[in-house]
Amino acid sequence: MHKISVKFLGAIKEVTGSCHLLTVGPHKILLDCGLIQGSYKDEIRNSEPLSFDPASLTAIVLSHAHLDHSGRLPLITKQGFDGRIYAHTATYDLCRIMLRDSAKLQQKDAEITNRKRARKGLPPVPPLYDVEDVEAAEPLFFPCEYHQWQTINEQIRFRFHDAGHILGSCIVELELQDHGVVRRLIFSGDLGPYQGPILRDPESGFDADHVIMESTYGDRDHRRFDDTLSELEAIFNSESSSRGNIIIPAFAVGRAQELLYLFAKHRQRWHLDRWQIFLDSPMAISATEVYLKHHCLYDAEARATLGERPAQKLKQLLPNLMFCESPEESMAINRIHHGAIIIAGSGMCTGGRVKHHLKHLVWRDTTQVVIVGFQAHGTPGRALVDGNHFIRLWGEAIKVRAKVHTIGGLSAHAGQTDLLRWYQQMPSRPAVTLVHGEEQAQETLKAKMREQFPGLSVRRAVDVELLAL
């Protein structure tokens, strides 16, 4: 067995379930511990036995709060892990929100499953984890800041760098030692785009022996950001838009906050004063409060726009913004027939309050739906993007008369050009293993990297059973 090695346990040929087991001598640590997301068939894999003993882990190092990177932390704690979970301070704050929400969903799913099992005479099954399991995991978090070395033991230390993906997202730089051999490993986590809203650009220029690099959009670039802003401006300024309401399905962490920021910055240019703007998602509201708390992580433009008291400044810039916490406040929106912009979860229209708004409004020809994020196959959001004449909500087929806009350019992930730019800034041209990407994206990026950097060793995680360092 190699003394320093990495075994890839998740995000292999897919973009969920990030989980990589790093072994240094007798010590084992995990880089990320994410949920596998997608179809029922995909998600059932979360219940499969782990290929290692959680109690044997020394520590977990978390790149960011998204559930496909953090969502199995309560499960692994329940199964015996009791070491430290190292995470950026903002990541810890977001995880407290997201893991609780995930636990409630796990419990709700188990209740639905068990009702079906009871009718078949089958015994009940427990949820993957519950809120008590989340509460048991929280004391294990060890919040850290960027650029500060953290010593796990005499053989492993690391520090975080800003990945620019969501608030608190991290590139992990690890220094590993075993019997006089020192290796430097970079784990990219998820990288954000250059010149995106609110957050700083991803840091780079590191010296390393090897890079574990995400490849979500390795085969394409996003639409130009300026073109995206122009498209949003045209939607909000059109005469037809004022005749009805606008629904924006949005992911609660990252996308919702970007939209509010863009609304605040471009309120006058987009003539938003004539609208009532609703953020209708308790989770997005909580995440927004975390974003406002950690304003020191903003880029220069966002700091100039929102100042040192961003919560107060946001209210000044968007006096027509309302946070809808209660179900009653959410239901009241459906009594408004025109002049409302409704930002609601979930981002792919698979759950949450946006489904109720679609049920009330998508059959009206005065409604507009603005899609601002990725929509997976089989979701109601994807049906809207594909131009389907009906969508199914709670088993009911509902006619789509609304005008649907698909807006590119707001992705929180780096596109192909930005991924290449990030790697290009590493002077030592370290070998690369690609993770967190589907097969086409990875193969395209691998070919592009070999073309741009002749002689570069670049492989996909699926091709590497055990990476020896």
N, C-alpha and C positions, 0 to 999 in steps of 0.2 A: 504494500500500500504506500502510495506517495505521502510524504510528510506534509506537503502543502498542496491542497487540491480543492477543486470546486465540483460539486455534483448538481446538475440542473434538475430541479424537481417540479417546476411550473413555468408557465409562460413560454412553452416550447411549441412552436408552430401555431401559437394562438396569442391573444393579447390580454389574457386574464390569468389569475393564479400565480402571480410572481412569487417565486420561492426558490432559493439557491443555498445549498448546504456547503459551507466553507469549513475545511478541516485543516488545522495547523497543529501538527504533533498530536497530542492527546485531546486538543480542544476543538469543539464544534460550535459554530455560530451560524445562524440563519441570516441571509440578506432577504428581507421581506417575508411575509407570511400571509399571502393574499387569497381571497376567495376565487374560485372558478365560477365565472358568470356566463350566462347565455341561456340556452334551452334547458328544459327539465333534465334531459339526458346529460347535459354538461354539468349542471349544478349538483346532480346526485353524486358526482365524483368527490364532492367535499366530504361526504360521509365515509369514504373508503379509508382503510387503515393507512396511517403514515408509514413511510419506508424507514423511519428512524424513531428512536425513543425520545420524546420531548424532554424527558427528565435528564437526558444526557447532554443537552445543549448548555453551553456556557452563557450565551447571550443571543439576543436578536437585534439586528440593526435595521431600522425601518427607513425607507427612502421617502415615503409620503403617506398621506392619510387615505387616499382612494381605496375602496374596499378590495379591489383586485390586487392590492399590495399589503393591506392591513387586516382584511376581514376575517382571517382564521386565527387571530391572536387569542380571542377568548376560548376557542376550541383547544388550542395547543396548551394553554394554561390549565384548562380543565383536565387535560391528559397528563399533567405532571411537570410542565415547565415552570420553574420558579426563579429564573435568573432575571437580569435586567433587560428591559426593552428600550434601547436607545433611539430617540426620535427628536427632531427639532421641536422647540417649544411650541411653535404654531401648529405643528403636526399633532402634538399631544392634545392641544385644545380642540382641534378638528376631530380627532379620533374619539374623544369623549362624546361628541355628538353623533358621529357616524356609526360607531359600534353599537351604541344604544339603539339607534334606529334599526340597524341590521338585526339586532337581537329580537326586537318587536316583530319584525317581518318573519324571522325564523319561527317564532312562536305562533304567529298567525298562520303561516304555511302548514305547520304541524297540526294545528287545530282543524284546518280544512281537510288535510290528509287523513286525520284520525276519524273524522266523521264518515268519510268514504270507507275507511277500513272497518269501522264498526258495523256499517250496513252489510259488509261482506263477512262478518263474524271474525275479523282479524284483530289481534291485539294492537294497542296504540304504539306509536313510535315517538321518541322524544325529539324535540327540536335540536338542531345542530348545536345551538347554545342559547342561553336566555340572558336576561338583564343581570341576574345575579352573577353569571359567569363573566360578564363585562366588568362588573364592579370588582370582581376578584382579580382581574387582569390590570386594572388601573394603577394600583400601588406599585406595580413592577416597572412602570414607565420611568425613564430617566431623561428628562428634557435637557437638550443641548442647544447651543448656538452655532452659527456658522463659524468655520475656520479655527475652532478650538480643538486641539488634540484631546481625544478621550482614550485612556489606557484601559483596555479590558483585562489584560493580564500581561505577563512579561513577554509574551510572544505576539500579541495582537494589539495594535492601536489604530485609531482612525480619526478622521475629521470630516465634517460636512461642508459642502459647497453648494451655492444656490443653483438649483436646476431650472428655475423660471417656469415651472409647469403649473403648480398651484401654490397657494400660500404655504411656506415651510417646506416645499419639496426640495430634495437633496440629491446631489451627486456624492457618493461615498468614496473617499480616498483611504485605502487601507495599507498599512505597513505591517508586513508579516515576517516573522523571524523563526527559523528552526535550525539548530545546530550550526550557527554561523551563516546560514543562507538567509538573505533578506530579499523579499519580493514586494513590489508595490503594485497594488491592484486597484483599478478604478471601476466602480459600478455606477453606471449612469443614472439608474432609476429611470423615470420618465422625463425627457427633456422638453422644455417649452420652446416656443418659437422666438426668434429674434424680433425685437421691436413690437412685442405684444403689449396689450393694455395692462396697466396696474403694476405688473411685476418686472423685475430686472431681467436682463438677458441671462441665459445660462452661462455659468463660468466655465472656463476651459484653460488650455495651456499647461496641463499637468504633465509631469514626467512619470512614466509608468512602465511596467513590464507587460501588463496585459489589461485590456479593457473589456468589460462585459457591457454591451451597448444595446439599448432598445432600438427597435426597427419598425415601429407601428406604421409609419408612413414612409417606409423605405423605397416605395415604388412611385411616389408622386409628391407634388407640392400642393399647397393650399392656394386658394385664390388670394390675390393681392389684397392687403388689408385696406388700402385706400378705396379699392373697388367695392369692398364689403360695406364700408361706411357710406359710400354713395348710394348703394342699393337700399340700405336701411333708410337713408334720408328720403329717397324716392317713395318708399312705402308709406312713411309717416306723413309726407307732404301731399300725397295724392288726394284728389277731391273725393274719390270713391271710398277711401278709407274712413272718412269721417261719418259715413252713413251707418257703420256698424262697429263691431269690436274687433280687436286684434288679440289673438291668443299666441303666446310664445312658450312652448314647452322648453324647459331649461333644467339642466342638471343643477342640483342644489348647491354644490360646492364648485366654485370656479366660474362657471358660465353665468349663473345668476348675478354674481358680483360684478363680472365684466360688463354685463348689460346695464346695470345700475350706474356704473361708472361712466359708460359711454352716453347714457341718457343725461347724466349730470353735465358732462363736458359739452355735449352738443344740443342742449335743450333749446337754445334760441334758433340755431341753424335748422333743427328738425321740427321747429314749431310745436314742441311738446306741451306747451302751456294749455293747449286746447284739449288735452287728454287727461283722464284720471288714470294713474298708473298704480297697479296693484302687484305687490309681491305676495303671492298666495302659496306659501309653503313654510310651515314652522321650521323645518330643517334648514331651508335656505335663509330664513331670518336669523337663526342661531349662527349659521356659518358667516353671514354678513357681519354680525357683531364681532366675530373672531377676526375677520378681515379688517374691520375698523380699529380693533384693538392693536393689531400688529402693523400699524402704518409705517413703522421704521423699515419694513421690508419692501415698500413700494419703490418704483423707479422714480427718476427725477421729475418726469412729467406728471405722474400721479400725485407726488408730494406737492408740486406747485398747484395742482388743481384742487386738492382736498385739504392742504395745509396741515397744521399740527393738531387740529381737532376735527378729524374727518367726519365723525358722526354728526357734529353740529353743522359742518359745512355741507354735508349731503342734504340735510334738511333745508338749508338755504337754497341750494342749487335745484332741488326737486321738491318744492313745497306741495306738489300734487301727488307725491308718492305715499301710499298707504301700505303698511305691513298688516297682513291678515293672519292673525294667530289662530282664532277660533273657527270651528266649522260654521258657526252662524255668520261670521264675517265673510267667509268664503261663499256661502249660499246667497248672501245678499248681493254679490256681484252679478249673479245671474238674473237679477231684476233690472239690470242696466242694459239697455238695448243698443246703445251707441256711445262712442267716446271713451271706451275703456281699453287700456292695454293691460293684459293679464299675463304676468310671468308666473308660471306654476310648474311644479314637478308632477310626474317624472319626465326626464329629458326625452325618453323614447315613447312616452304616452302609455307605458305598461302598467302604471299604477298612479297613486296620488290624486291630487285634486284636479289636475289638468283633464283627466278623463271625464269628470263631471262637467267641466266647461265645454269640452268638445261635444258631449251629449246634448247640451242645451243650445249650442251655437253652430256646430259644423254643418248642419243641414240648412242654415240660412245663407243666402247668396250675398248678404251684406257683410259677412264675417271674413276675416283674413287670418290665416295661420302662418306664422313665420317659424320655419324650422332652422335652428341655429347650431345643431349638433349632429353627430353620427347617429344613424338609425339602423339598427341591426335587422336582418331578415326576420320576418315573422312578427314584427312589432306593429302596433297601430301607426306609429310614427313613420315606419317604412312604407306602409300602405298609402299614407298621405303623400309621401315623396314620390312614390311610383305612379301617382295619379289614379288610384283605385276609385271607383264610383261609390263604393260603400266601405265603411270600416265597422269592425265588430267590437262593441263595448258591452261587457257583462252578458255576452251571448246574443245581443241584439244587433242586427244589421242596420246601420244608420247611413242615410244618404249624405254624400259629401257634395255640398253646393258651395262651400267656402273656397275662396281663392288661396292657393297654397304657394308660399314662397320658400325656396330652399336657398339659404344663405351660406356661402362658403367663407373661409377666411377667419373664423373665430375659434379654430381648434386650439386646444391647450397643448398639443403635441407639435414638435418640430417636424416640418416636412423634409423631403429628401435633401434639398439644397442646404437647409439648416443643419441636418445631421452631418453632412459632409463638412460643412464649415466648422462645426464643433470639433470633429476629429482632426481636421487640418491644423488646428491650433496646438496640437500636441507635437512637440519637436522631435521626440524620440521614435515616432511612428510605431507604437506598441502593437502587438498582435491583438486581434479583435475576435470575440465570440458574440454573435448576434442572438438576442433573446427578444421576447415580447413583440412578436410580429408574425403575421401569417406567411405561408410559404412563398407566395409570389412577391410580397414586399421584401422578404429577406433575400431571396435569390437576386432580385433586381438591385438591391442595395449592395450585396456582396460583389456583384459584377461591376457596379459603378465604383466601388472602393478599390477594387483591384486595377481598374482602368486608370483611376486618378492617382493611385499610389502604387506604382509598379513594385512587385516583390512583396507586397503586404500579405501577411498571414491573416486571413479572415475566414471564419467558419461559422456555421449555425449551431446553436446549442444541441439541436437534434442529432447532429453528426458527431458530438463529443460526449461520450458516456461519462468520462471522468477527466476533467481538465487538470493536468499536472502543472504546477507553477514552480 
